[in-house]
């Protein structure tokens, strides 16, 4: 192409404005690196009631955006904020997005999530029509944005404006699919002929994610191991057959991290900066973490950090089982995150039972995420499923040793020290059990007590480059391939 590739990147969450998981970090970083490659990138996300959004400098881009929702017309607004390398557009509708949480509370999802995100998907397309600017590709992420490819090939196919617009759907985690009762079809405005097992329905429910997989021009996910896993019945959550049917259009690109934001040498969120060559500042960060979380002051006791959504998919069922055994070891445990109410209550009680040894904060905080990455000795990621994982990459960057269950992207990136001392950068366990988790923590602690070996494990973690530079180029190539195919060309 002679001119810049025009990319619309659509996500229900973008850090630091709204975050429930790692997708928000990807949405904040990947567009930045794509713009550095010369692409014209705009991000679209809902305008949640968040101080990070309210404090932004922004302008009203569209005051009366009329969006069809079943037989109703709902009025929305679009705000634009220039972020230097790219622009962010916020879709505003207070009824849908001015809430305490993104998708629901710890007790369950919002019952009108179908209505909320049908509106969001249609609002993005309505604004693009209103703007009358040619778009090369719309990059959708997870179920909240997955109806955009459906609408483009159905109701919006009449607009010549979209004839050459390609779509990519990234599956960050297929555990969450956006499943709703059949009656939700009327909100979409789509013909009931699409409500069938080959297209929009799954187990007699409207399934947003499946619909996106079927109708998008291409699908990708965030690690090659996760791609292999979800093509199998055991891990496919009912979508393995539909993904097999689209196998030729289904690829993987592993996530990276933003080295400008995750950089211990100039991180503003930590008390003392440090480098791979000089780790003295990490000691200060550990003392700061001890003070921040009210732990007993001991630099000799390894601190295990966990930054995660609280759910069984993230391993909190086996972690709960293992707590008492872990507390018999010479370790401290620091946990921060939001999620299911039962885990929140469990760790609040555990904190009272093990004062100064176990600390829990029920929040997702950028500051705490950075403080734990810098101040902890071990980063524990006991996930049942982990499509890619970013915390292990933050750990490598900050000289913190990851201990992980070997699944998805964790399997690709964390190499057990015992197997290869030249590349070993962490510790792994395979069996999904409290016993296996406790055993690997004991192994890690035994190596922690050997400073020279521990330093070597840390150095192995520092070695590899996990920045977005390579991944962004792969996305550029994938975009070009999809666009060429959409326009009847050859794979470039």
Buried (B, 14 or more C-beta within 10 A) or exposed (E): EEEEBBBBBBBBBBBBBBBBBBBBBBBBBBBBBBBBBEBBBBBBBBBBEBEBBEEBEBEEBBEEBEBBBBEEEBEBBBBBBEBEEBBBBBBBBEEBBEBEEBBBEBEEBBEBBBBBBBBBBBBBBBBBEEBEEEBBBBBBBBBBBBBBBBBBBBBBEEEEBBEBBBBBBBBBBBBBBBBBEEEBBEBBBBEEEBBEEEBBBBEEBBBBBBBBBBBBBBBBBBBBBBBEBBBEEEBBBBBBEBBEEBEEBBBBBBBBBBBEBBBBEEBEBBBBBBBBEEBEBBEBBBBBBBEBBEBEEEEEBBBBBBBBBBBBBBBBBBBBBBBEBBBEBEBBBBBBBBBBEBBBEBBEEBBEEBEBBBBBBBEBBBEBBBBBBBBBBBBBBBBBBBBBBBBBBBBBBBBBBBBBBBBBBBBBBBBBBEEEEEEBBBBBBEEBBBEBBBBBBBBBBEBBEEEEBBEBBBBBBBEEEBBBEBBBBBBBEBBBBBBBBBEEEEEE
